[in-house]
């Protein structure tokens, strides 16, 4: 795991550029404290800066930016290619001869690009990655991002200079950077608590979509090609549904366990200490069970606990760890420990991000980094195997609403909004006027239903959730919800949360369930192997029950959350009040002051739980304050 940055311009000075590249790399030191490197081509006006967290081949042979053996390509690479040894063997079998210097996956990638070209290599790779590749022969820059979006990649034009990198903070170092806050992106943050790709908080700066690559040439430096997909979740969904798994349930369980075991085995390869997050839930317990099955020594596992019983799963994780025989480390934290992390959020998430589970994610990453350099996580199980609650109750609710005339539903919602109502009833009033089931789900996920009214001067852009041409063709409502969550919430919330929290601690995280071969198998499995008898993840549970007793797992899901609502009324109240002051909001000019102050006063009075609504505003306000400091 690493981080990189760079720029591409026709006007550059070698001395200034080398110094600037070093500064851009230093801005993301946390992503790679083990080594740094810069490369600049004065004739082409392109430069790369790289920060290295050494995982595979920790010797100098893995130093980046790296040149191919043939001298044609220069690469800056962030991620891990889990099948790189297989790719080396394939190259050798095909008769390609390279004088291997080391055993890093970066060197393997360069050999593959030399032998097979860009798209064929991207399709052959199994792993997580963001790549900047310069072709000295064609004078073309290629930017590429992995299939599921595990690794970040920002890019955009500023004052005639193409800037790109792993985080916004390295782009901002460049003197050409002068982007303004995008009010439209801010509206998206208010709706979803994250900013979905391809948007970023800055106008003119984009996130490269997962599974895509983008190219720029010196002949057309000011104009990029259209992003080109080399893998698409929509295709995986549609192909899986049209080619369902043929076999018994027992054979399907065997197939899933086999695919997960292979993915986990590949991701356990490292030349540094490795472990796993363990919450005691289905996903992380499955990952750890299959890790321990393949390990000759106890797997190192990590969890944090809270003294608030409604938020604590540490005792369950300990029970699973003892059963599997892992080397388990747990840390119970006080609310003050979590509160101390909050001022660091704008630094850790270089654009505003408002999933409050970012706090425990940072804390468990900090704990793990004291013992290991790599940690596997169980993310992805909910989206692939039907774990989220809405997959079960949303179809039932919509089946009731769709039989009621829309004017009647709108009238009922209008009446409900006039009276003090509980959080669940409030959400019901917000969603019942949806014209179709897709909009119903979007409203269900939304925190602020009218962000254009909340953000002054905003026009909320369309995203995958409300753009029909970006939807896969599916056979039922649940599959649509799962596919859309994989395209949006998982990539732009879950994976962002884990990547930034872990990398702030110089910890590499790996996500075995998001191996694209696991994803493709999951979409071949029928829905009743995922959601059954009112519960999700049936087939994943069946895999886990082969290794962990059922009674250890069968309990209500608590999630990885913190009591933000009560904290805002208690220890966080003064901090929040400072950020939400009426005069301050009016001076900054981003928010409808009356809407914000009402949400805040209603929350303090206990009239409604506006924790997630307020957290999105507070995270932006804290981020904005950090930008000016």
C-alpha positions as CSV (number, residue, x, y, z in Angstrom):
1,X,0.0,0.0,0.0
2,X,1.3,3.4,-0.9
3,X,0.3,6.8,-2.3
4,X,1.3,8.7,-5.3
5,X,0.8,12.1,-6.9
6,X,1.9,13.9,-10.0
7,X,1.3,16.5,-12.7
8,X,1.4,16.8,-16.5
9,X,2.1,20.2,-18.1
10,X,3.9,21.6,-21.2
11,X,5.5,24.3,-19.1
12,X,7.8,23.0,-16.3
13,X,11.1,23.7,-14.8
14,X,13.2,20.7,-13.8
15,X,14.6,22.1,-10.5
16,X,11.2,23.5,-9.3
17,X,9.4,20.4,-10.5
18,X,11.7,18.0,-8.5
19,X,11.2,20.1,-5.4
20,X,7.5,20.4,-6.0
21,X,7.1,16.6,-6.5
22,X,8.8,16.0,-3.2
23,X,6.4,18.4,-1.4
24,X,3.4,16.6,-3.0
25,X,4.7,13.3,-1.8
26,X,5.3,14.6,1.7
27,X,1.7,15.7,1.9
28,X,0.7,12.0,1.9
29,X,3.7,10.7,4.0
30,X,1.3,8.6,6.1
31,X,0.4,6.5,3.1
32,X,4.0,5.4,2.7
33,X,6.5,6.2,5.5
34,X,9.1,3.6,4.4
35,X,10.5,5.2,1.2
36,X,9.9,8.0,-1.2
37,X,10.9,8.7,-4.8
38,X,10.4,11.3,-7.5
39,X,10.7,11.1,-11.3
40,X,10.4,13.9,-13.8
41,X,10.7,14.0,-17.6
42,X,11.6,17.6,-18.5
43,X,10.9,17.1,-22.2
44,X,7.5,15.8,-21.7
45,X,6.5,17.9,-18.7
46,X,5.4,15.0,-16.6
47,X,6.4,13.9,-13.1
48,X,5.5,11.3,-10.5
49,X,6.0,11.4,-6.7
50,X,5.6,8.2,-4.7
51,X,5.4,7.3,-1.0
52,X,6.0,3.6,-0.2
53,X,4.6,1.4,2.5
54,X,6.7,-1.7,1.8
55,X,4.7,-4.9,1.9
56,X,6.0,-7.3,-0.7
57,X,9.7,-7.1,-1.5
58,X,10.7,-4.6,1.1
59,X,14.1,-4.2,-0.4
60,X,15.2,-1.3,-2.6
61,X,14.2,-3.5,-5.6
62,X,10.6,-2.3,-4.9
63,X,11.4,1.4,-5.0
64,X,9.1,3.7,-7.0
65,X,8.6,5.4,-9.4
66,X,9.9,2.4,-11.3
67,X,11.0,2.0,-15.0
68,X,10.3,-1.1,-17.0
69,X,13.2,-3.3,-18.0
70,X,12.7,-2.2,-21.6
71,X,12.8,1.5,-20.5
72,X,9.5,2.3,-22.2
73,X,7.2,2.6,-19.2
74,X,7.4,4.5,-15.9
75,X,4.9,3.6,-13.1
76,X,3.7,5.0,-9.8
77,X,1.5,2.4,-8.2
78,X,-0.7,2.1,-5.1
79,X,-2.1,-1.2,-4.1
80,X,-1.4,-5.0,-4.2
81,X,-1.7,-7.4,-7.2
82,X,-2.5,-10.7,-5.5
83,X,-1.9,-12.9,-8.6
84,X,1.4,-11.2,-9.6
85,X,3.3,-14.5,-9.2
86,X,0.9,-16.2,-11.6
87,X,1.3,-13.3,-14.0
88,X,5.1,-13.8,-13.9
89,X,4.7,-17.5,-14.6
90,X,2.4,-16.7,-17.5
91,X,4.9,-14.3,-19.0
92,X,7.6,-16.9,-18.8
93,X,5.4,-19.6,-20.3
94,X,4.7,-17.3,-23.2
95,X,8.4,-17.0,-23.8
96,X,8.9,-13.4,-22.5
97,X,12.3,-12.9,-20.9
98,X,12.8,-10.2,-18.3
99,X,15.8,-9.8,-16.1
100,X,13.9,-9.7,-12.9
101,X,15.6,-7.4,-10.3
102,X,13.3,-8.3,-7.4
103,X,10.0,-10.0,-6.6
104,X,7.7,-6.9,-6.2
105,X,4.3,-6.8,-7.9
106,X,5.2,-3.4,-9.4
107,X,8.0,-5.0,-11.4
108,X,5.6,-7.7,-12.6
109,X,3.0,-5.0,-13.7
110,X,5.6,-3.2,-15.8
111,X,6.6,-6.5,-17.5
112,X,2.9,-7.2,-18.2
113,X,2.3,-3.7,-19.7
114,X,5.4,-4.2,-21.9
115,X,4.2,-7.6,-23.1
116,X,0.4,-7.3,-23.3
117,X,-0.5,-3.6,-23.4
118,X,-2.8,-1.6,-21.1
119,X,-6.2,-3.1,-21.2
120,X,-5.1,-6.7,-21.4
121,X,-2.9,-6.2,-18.3
122,X,-5.7,-4.5,-16.4
123,X,-8.1,-7.4,-17.2
124,X,-5.5,-9.9,-16.1
125,X,-4.8,-8.3,-12.7
126,X,-6.4,-9.6,-9.5
127,X,-6.1,-7.0,-6.8
128,X,-6.6,-3.4,-5.6
129,X,-4.8,-0.6,-7.3
130,X,-4.5,2.9,-8.5
131,X,-1.9,3.4,-11.2
132,X,-0.2,6.3,-13.1
133,X,1.7,4.9,-16.1
134,X,3.8,7.0,-18.6
135,X,4.5,5.5,-22.0
136,X,7.7,7.2,-23.3
137,X,7.2,5.9,-26.8
138,X,3.7,7.1,-27.4
139,X,3.9,9.9,-24.8
140,X,0.6,8.9,-23.3
141,X,-0.3,9.0,-19.6
142,X,-2.7,6.3,-18.3
143,X,-4.5,6.6,-15.0
144,X,-6.3,3.4,-13.8
145,X,-8.4,2.3,-10.8
146,X,-9.3,-1.1,-9.5
147,X,-12.6,-2.8,-10.2
148,X,-14.4,-2.2,-7.0
149,X,-12.7,1.2,-6.1
150,X,-10.7,0.0,-3.1
151,X,-7.9,2.5,-3.9
152,X,-8.5,6.2,-4.5
153,X,-7.5,8.3,-7.5
154,X,-8.3,12.0,-7.9
155,X,-7.6,14.0,-11.1
156,X,-8.4,17.3,-12.6
157,X,-7.1,20.4,-14.6
158,X,-6.0,23.5,-12.7
159,X,-4.7,26.5,-14.6
160,X,-3.5,24.4,-17.6
161,X,-1.9,21.7,-15.4
162,X,-3.2,18.1,-15.0
163,X,-3.0,17.1,-11.3
164,X,-3.5,13.6,-10.1
165,X,-3.0,11.6,-6.9
166,X,-4.1,9.4,-4.1
167,X,-5.6,12.1,-1.9
168,X,-6.7,15.7,-2.4
169,X,-4.1,17.0,0.0
170,X,-1.3,16.2,-2.4
171,X,-3.0,18.0,-5.3
172,X,-3.5,21.1,-3.2
173,X,0.3,21.5,-2.7
174,X,0.7,22.3,-6.4
175,X,0.7,26.2,-7.0
176,X,-1.7,25.7,-9.9
177,X,-4.4,24.4,-7.6
178,X,-7.1,27.0,-7.1
179,X,-10.3,25.0,-7.2
180,X,-13.4,26.3,-5.4
181,X,-15.7,24.3,-3.2
182,X,-18.4,22.7,-5.3
183,X,-21.8,23.6,-3.8
184,X,-23.3,20.9,-6.0
185,X,-21.0,18.3,-4.5
186,X,-21.8,19.7,-1.0
187,X,-25.5,19.0,-1.8
188,X,-24.6,15.4,-2.5
189,X,-22.7,15.2,0.9
190,X,-25.9,16.4,2.6
191,X,-28.0,13.7,1.0
192,X,-25.6,10.7,1.3
193,X,-23.1,11.7,4.0
194,X,-20.4,11.1,1.4
195,X,-19.6,12.5,-2.0
196,X,-20.1,9.9,-4.7
197,X,-17.7,9.4,-7.7
198,X,-17.0,11.0,-10.1
199,X,-17.6,14.1,-8.0
200,X,-15.3,15.6,-5.3
201,X,-15.7,18.6,-3.0
202,X,-13.8,20.8,-5.5
203,X,-15.2,21.9,-8.8
204,X,-13.0,20.6,-11.6
205,X,-11.5,17.8,-9.6
206,X,-12.9,14.3,-10.2
207,X,-12.6,10.8,-8.8
208,X,-11.8,8.2,-11.4
209,X,-14.6,5.7,-11.5
210,X,-13.8,2.1,-10.4
211,X,-12.9,-0.3,-13.1
212,X,-11.9,2.5,-15.5
213,X,-8.8,3.9,-17.1
214,X,-8.2,7.4,-18.5
215,X,-5.5,8.5,-21.0
216,X,-3.8,11.8,-21.8
217,X,-1.3,12.5,-24.6
218,X,1.1,15.3,-25.2
219,X,-0.6,16.0,-28.5
220,X,-3.9,16.6,-26.7
221,X,-2.7,17.4,-23.2
222,X,-5.7,19.6,-22.4
223,X,-8.2,17.0,-23.4
224,X,-8.6,13.6,-21.9
225,X,-10.1,10.5,-23.5
226,X,-13.4,9.4,-22.1
227,X,-12.9,7.1,-19.1
228,X,-12.8,3.5,-20.5
229,X,-14.1,0.6,-18.5
230,X,-12.1,-2.6,-18.3
231,X,-14.6,-4.2,-15.8
232,X,-18.1,-3.1,-14.8
233,X,-20.2,-4.1,-11.9
234,X,-23.3,-3.8,-14.1
235,X,-21.8,-6.5,-16.4
236,X,-21.0,-8.7,-13.5
237,X,-24.5,-8.4,-12.2
238,X,-26.2,-9.0,-15.5
239,X,-23.9,-11.9,-16.5
240,X,-24.4,-13.6,-13.1
241,X,-28.2,-13.3,-13.2
242,X,-28.3,-14.7,-16.8
243,X,-25.9,-17.5,-16.0
244,X,-27.1,-18.8,-12.6
245,X,-25.1,-21.3,-10.5
246,X,-26.2,-24.8,-11.4
247,X,-25.9,-27.2,-8.5
248,X,-27.2,-28.1,-5.1
249,X,-27.1,-25.8,-2.1
250,X,-24.3,-27.9,-0.6
251,X,-22.3,-27.4,-3.9
252,X,-23.0,-23.7,-3.8
253,X,-21.7,-23.5,-0.2
254,X,-18.6,-25.5,-1.3
255,X,-18.0,-23.2,-4.3
256,X,-18.3,-20.0,-2.1
257,X,-16.0,-21.4,0.6
258,X,-13.5,-22.4,-2.1
259,X,-13.5,-19.0,-3.8
260,X,-13.2,-17.1,-0.5
261,X,-10.4,-19.4,0.7
262,X,-8.5,-18.8,-2.5
263,X,-9.0,-15.0,-2.3
264,X,-8.0,-15.0,1.4
265,X,-4.9,-17.2,0.7
266,X,-3.7,-14.8,-2.0
267,X,-4.3,-11.8,0.3
268,X,-2.4,-13.4,3.2
269,X,0.9,-13.1,1.2
270,X,3.1,-10.4,2.7
271,X,6.7,-9.8,3.8
272,X,5.5,-8.0,6.9
273,X,3.3,-8.9,9.9
274,X,-0.4,-9.5,8.9
275,X,-3.6,-9.8,10.9
276,X,-7.4,-9.1,10.6
277,X,-10.1,-7.0,12.1
278,X,-12.6,-9.1,14.0
279,X,-16.0,-7.7,15.2
280,X,-17.5,-11.0,15.9
281,X,-20.1,-10.6,13.1
282,X,-20.7,-12.8,10.2
283,X,-18.4,-11.1,7.7
284,X,-15.2,-10.6,9.8
285,X,-15.7,-14.0,11.5
286,X,-15.8,-15.7,8.1
287,X,-12.6,-14.0,6.9
288,X,-10.8,-14.9,10.1
289,X,-12.0,-18.5,10.2
290,X,-10.7,-19.1,6.6
291,X,-7.5,-17.3,7.5
292,X,-6.9,-19.5,10.5
293,X,-7.7,-22.6,8.4
294,X,-4.8,-21.7,6.1
295,X,-2.3,-20.4,8.8
296,X,0.3,-22.5,10.6
297,X,0.3,-20.0,13.5
298,X,-2.5,-18.1,15.3
299,X,-3.8,-15.2,13.2
300,X,-3.5,-11.8,14.9
301,X,-7.0,-10.3,15.4
302,X,-8.1,-6.9,16.6
303,X,-11.2,-5.4,18.0
304,X,-12.2,-2.4,20.1
305,X,-14.9,-2.3,22.7
306,X,-17.2,0.4,24.1
307,X,-18.5,0.5,27.6
308,X,-22.0,1.5,26.2
309,X,-23.6,-1.9,25.9
310,X,-25.8,-1.0,22.9
311,X,-22.7,-0.3,20.9
312,X,-20.3,-3.0,22.1
313,X,-19.6,-6.3,20.2
314,X,-16.1,-6.9,21.7
315,X,-17.3,-9.7,23.9
316,X,-18.6,-11.6,20.8
317,X,-15.4,-11.1,19.0
318,X,-13.5,-12.5,22.0
319,X,-15.7,-15.6,22.0
320,X,-15.1,-16.2,18.3
321,X,-11.3,-15.5,18.6
322,X,-11.1,-18.1,21.5
323,X,-12.9,-20.7,19.5
324,X,-10.7,-20.2,16.4
325,X,-7.5,-19.9,18.4
326,X,-6.4,-16.5,17.2
327,X,-3.9,-14.2,18.9
328,X,-6.5,-11.7,19.9
329,X,-6.0,-8.1,21.0
330,X,-8.9,-5.9,22.2
331,X,-9.0,-2.4,23.6
332,X,-11.9,-1.0,25.4
333,X,-12.1,2.8,24.8
334,X,-13.8,5.6,26.7
335,X,-16.0,8.1,25.0
336,X,-13.2,10.6,25.5
337,X,-10.9,8.5,23.4
338,X,-13.3,8.7,20.5
339,X,-14.0,12.4,21.1
340,X,-10.2,13.1,20.9
341,X,-10.1,11.7,17.4
342,X,-12.8,14.0,16.0
343,X,-10.6,17.0,15.5
344,X,-8.4,14.9,13.2
345,X,-11.2,13.9,10.9
346,X,-10.6,16.8,8.4
347,X,-6.9,15.9,8.2
348,X,-7.6,12.1,7.7
349,X,-10.4,12.6,5.2
350,X,-9.1,15.3,2.9
351,X,-12.6,16.0,1.6
352,X,-15.6,16.2,4.0
353,X,-16.9,12.7,4.9
354,X,-19.7,12.1,7.4
355,X,-20.1,8.4,8.2
356,X,-19.6,8.5,12.0
357,X,-18.3,5.0,12.1
358,X,-15.1,6.6,10.7
359,X,-14.2,7.1,14.4
360,X,-14.1,3.5,15.6
361,X,-12.6,2.5,12.2
362,X,-9.7,4.9,12.9
363,X,-9.3,3.6,16.4
364,X,-9.2,-0.1,15.5
365,X,-6.7,0.7,12.7
366,X,-4.5,2.5,15.2
367,X,-4.7,-0.5,17.5
368,X,-3.8,-3.0,14.7
369,X,-0.9,-0.9,13.5
370,X,0.9,-1.3,16.8
371,X,1.2,-5.1,15.9
372,X,0.9,-5.5,12.1
373,X,1.4,-3.7,8.9
374,X,-1.5,-5.4,7.0
375,X,-5.0,-6.2,8.1
376,X,-7.8,-8.1,6.3
377,X,-11.4,-6.9,6.7
378,X,-14.8,-8.4,6.1
379,X,-16.3,-5.5,4.1
380,X,-18.4,-6.3,1.1
381,X,-20.5,-9.1,2.6
382,X,-23.6,-7.0,3.1
383,X,-23.8,-5.8,-0.5
384,X,-22.9,-9.1,-2.1
385,X,-25.1,-11.4,0.1
386,X,-28.1,-9.3,1.1
387,X,-27.1,-8.3,4.6
388,X,-28.6,-4.8,5.0
389,X,-32.0,-4.5,6.7
390,X,-33.6,-2.5,3.8
391,X,-33.2,-5.4,1.5
392,X,-35.8,-7.2,3.6
393,X,-38.2,-4.5,4.7
394,X,-38.1,-2.1,1.7
395,X,-39.9,-4.4,-0.7
396,X,-42.7,-5.0,1.8
397,X,-43.1,-1.3,2.4
398,X,-43.1,-0.5,-1.3
399,X,-45.7,-3.2,-2.0
400,X,-48.1,-1.3,0.3
401,X,-47.3,2.2,-1.0
402,X,-47.5,1.3,-4.7
403,X,-51.1,0.3,-4.4
404,X,-52.1,3.7,-2.9
405,X,-52.6,6.7,-5.3
406,X,-49.6,9.0,-5.3
407,X,-51.7,12.2,-4.5
408,X,-53.1,10.4,-1.4
409,X,-49.6,9.4,-0.2
410,X,-48.3,13.0,-0.7
411,X,-51.2,14.4,1.2
412,X,-50.7,12.0,4.1
413,X,-47.0,12.9,4.2
414,X,-47.8,16.6,4.3
415,X,-50.1,16.1,7.2
416,X,-47.5,14.0,9.1
417,X,-44.8,16.6,8.7
418,X,-46.9,19.2,10.6
419,X,-46.8,17.4,13.9
420,X,-44.0,16.3,16.2
421,X,-43.1,12.8,15.1
422,X,-40.6,10.1,16.0
423,X,-37.6,9.4,13.8
424,X,-39.1,6.3,12.1
425,X,-42.4,8.1,11.4
426,X,-40.4,11.1,10.1
427,X,-38.6,8.8,7.7
428,X,-41.9,7.3,6.6
429,X,-43.3,10.7,5.8
430,X,-40.2,11.4,3.7
431,X,-40.3,8.3,1.6
432,X,-44.0,7.6,1.1
433,X,-44.4,10.1,-1.7
434,X,-41.8,8.5,-3.9
435,X,-43.2,7.9,-7.5
436,X,-41.4,4.6,-8.0
437,X,-39.5,1.9,-6.0
438,X,-36.1,3.2,-7.1
439,X,-36.8,6.7,-5.8
440,X,-38.3,5.2,-2.7
441,X,-35.0,3.5,-1.9
442,X,-33.0,6.7,-2.7
443,X,-35.2,8.6,-0.2
444,X,-34.8,5.8,2.3
445,X,-31.0,6.3,2.1
446,X,-31.1,10.1,2.1
447,X,-30.3,12.1,5.2
448,X,-31.4,15.5,3.9
449,X,-34.2,15.1,1.4
450,X,-34.0,18.6,-0.1
451,X,-30.3,19.5,-0.2
452,X,-30.8,22.2,-2.8
453,X,-32.8,24.1,-0.2
454,X,-30.2,23.5,2.5
455,X,-27.1,24.5,0.3
456,X,-27.3,28.0,-1.0
457,X,-26.8,28.2,-4.8
458,X,-26.6,24.4,-5.2
459,X,-28.0,22.2,-8.0
460,X,-27.7,18.6,-6.9
461,X,-26.2,16.5,-9.7
462,X,-27.7,13.2,-10.8
463,X,-25.9,10.1,-9.5
464,X,-26.1,6.4,-10.3
465,X,-29.0,6.1,-7.9
466,X,-31.3,8.3,-9.9
467,X,-29.9,7.9,-13.4
468,X,-31.7,5.0,-15.1
469,X,-29.1,4.6,-17.8
470,X,-26.6,3.6,-15.2
471,X,-28.7,0.9,-13.7
472,X,-28.0,-2.8,-14.4
473,X,-30.8,-4.9,-15.8
474,X,-32.0,-7.1,-12.9
475,X,-34.8,-9.5,-12.1
476,X,-36.0,-8.2,-8.8
477,X,-36.0,-5.2,-6.4
478,X,-33.5,-6.7,-3.9
479,X,-30.9,-7.3,-6.6
480,X,-31.3,-3.8,-7.8
481,X,-30.7,-2.4,-4.3
482,X,-27.7,-4.6,-3.7
483,X,-26.2,-3.7,-7.1
484,X,-26.7,0.0,-6.5
485,X,-25.2,-0.2,-3.0
486,X,-22.1,-1.9,-4.5
487,X,-21.8,0.9,-7.1
488,X,-22.3,3.8,-4.6
489,X,-22.4,3.3,-0.8
490,X,-19.8,0.5,-0.7
491,X,-17.3,2.3,-2.9
492,X,-17.7,5.9,-1.8
493,X,-18.5,5.3,1.9
494,X,-17.3,2.0,3.2
495,X,-14.1,1.7,1.2
496,X,-13.2,5.4,1.6
497,X,-13.8,5.1,5.4
498,X,-11.5,2.1,5.7
499,X,-8.8,3.3,3.3
500,X,-8.3,6.8,4.9
501,X,-8.6,5.6,8.5
502,X,-6.1,2.8,7.9
503,X,-3.7,4.8,5.8
504,X,-3.7,7.6,8.4
505,X,-2.1,4.9,10.6
506,X,0.2,3.6,7.8
507,X,-1.8,0.4,7.8
508,X,-2.7,-1.5,4.7
509,X,-6.1,-3.1,4.6
510,X,-7.3,-5.8,2.2
511,X,-10.8,-6.9,1.4
512,X,-11.0,-10.5,0.3
513,X,-14.8,-10.5,-0.4
514,X,-14.2,-7.8,-3.1
515,X,-11.9,-10.1,-5.2
516,X,-13.7,-9.7,-8.5
517,X,-14.0,-13.5,-8.8
518,X,-15.9,-13.7,-5.5
519,X,-18.1,-10.8,-6.7
520,X,-18.8,-12.6,-10.0
521,X,-19.7,-15.9,-8.2
522,X,-21.9,-14.0,-5.7
523,X,-24.0,-12.6,-8.6
524,X,-24.5,-16.1,-10.0
525,X,-26.1,-17.3,-6.7
526,X,-29.9,-17.1,-6.6
527,X,-31.5,-14.6,-4.2
528,X,-32.9,-17.2,-1.9
529,X,-29.4,-18.3,-1.1
530,X,-28.7,-14.8,0.2
531,X,-32.0,-13.7,1.8
532,X,-34.0,-16.4,3.4
533,X,-36.6,-16.6,6.3
534,X,-36.3,-12.9,6.8
535,X,-32.5,-12.8,7.2
536,X,-29.7,-12.0,4.9
537,X,-26.4,-13.6,4.1
538,X,-27.8,-17.2,4.4
539,X,-25.0,-18.8,2.3
540,X,-22.3,-16.8,4.0
541,X,-23.6,-18.0,7.4
542,X,-23.6,-21.6,6.1
543,X,-19.9,-21.3,5.2
544,X,-19.1,-19.8,8.6
545,X,-21.1,-22.5,10.5
546,X,-18.6,-25.0,9.2
547,X,-16.0,-23.3,11.4
548,X,-17.8,-21.5,14.2
549,X,-20.8,-22.8,16.2
550,X,-24.1,-21.2,15.1
551,X,-24.9,-20.0,18.7
552,X,-21.9,-17.7,18.6
553,X,-23.2,-15.9,15.6
554,X,-27.0,-15.8,15.9
555,X,-27.6,-12.4,17.5
556,X,-28.9,-9.0,16.3
557,X,-26.5,-6.9,14.3
558,X,-25.3,-3.8,16.2
559,X,-23.0,-2.4,13.5
560,X,-19.8,-0.5,14.0
561,X,-21.2,2.7,15.3
562,X,-20.8,5.3,18.1
563,X,-23.6,7.3,20.0
564,X,-23.2,10.5,18.0
565,X,-26.7,11.6,18.9
566,X,-26.2,11.6,22.6
567,X,-22.7,13.0,22.3
568,X,-24.0,16.0,20.4
569,X,-26.3,16.7,23.4
570,X,-23.5,16.2,25.8
571,X,-19.6,16.3,25.4
572,X,-19.7,17.5,21.8
573,X,-22.3,20.2,22.3
574,X,-20.0,23.1,22.7
575,X,-17.8,22.0,19.7
576,X,-20.9,21.7,17.6
577,X,-22.4,25.0,18.7
578,X,-19.2,26.8,17.7
579,X,-19.4,25.3,14.2
580,X,-23.1,26.0,13.9
581,X,-23.2,29.6,15.1
582,X,-25.8,31.6,13.3
583,X,-23.4,34.5,12.4
584,X,-20.7,32.1,11.3
585,X,-23.1,30.2,9.0
586,X,-24.3,33.5,7.5
587,X,-20.7,34.8,7.0
588,X,-19.5,31.6,5.3
589,X,-22.6,31.5,3.1
590,X,-22.9,27.8,2.3
591,X,-26.0,26.9,4.3
592,X,-29.6,27.9,4.8
593,X,-29.0,29.1,8.3
594,X,-32.7,28.7,9.4
595,X,-32.8,25.1,8.4
596,X,-29.5,24.2,10.2
597,X,-30.5,26.0,13.4
598,X,-33.9,24.3,13.5
599,X,-32.3,20.9,13.0
600,X,-29.9,21.7,15.8
601,X,-32.4,23.1,18.2
602,X,-34.9,20.2,17.6
603,X,-32.1,17.7,18.2
604,X,-31.0,19.4,21.5
605,X,-34.6,19.5,22.6
606,X,-35.1,15.8,21.9
607,X,-37.9,16.6,19.4
608,X,-36.1,14.5,16.7
609,X,-32.8,12.6,16.3
610,X,-31.0,14.7,13.7
611,X,-27.6,13.1,14.4
612,X,-26.8,12.0,10.8
613,X,-28.1,15.2,9.3
614,X,-26.1,17.4,11.7
615,X,-23.0,15.2,11.4
616,X,-22.8,15.9,7.6
617,X,-22.9,19.6,8.3
618,X,-20.4,19.4,11.2
619,X,-17.9,17.4,9.2
620,X,-18.1,20.0,6.4
621,X,-17.7,22.9,8.8
622,X,-14.8,21.2,10.6
623,X,-13.2,20.5,7.2
624,X,-13.8,24.1,6.0
625,X,-12.2,25.5,9.2
626,X,-9.1,23.2,8.6
627,X,-8.7,24.5,5.1
628,X,-8.3,28.1,6.3
629,X,-6.0,27.3,9.2
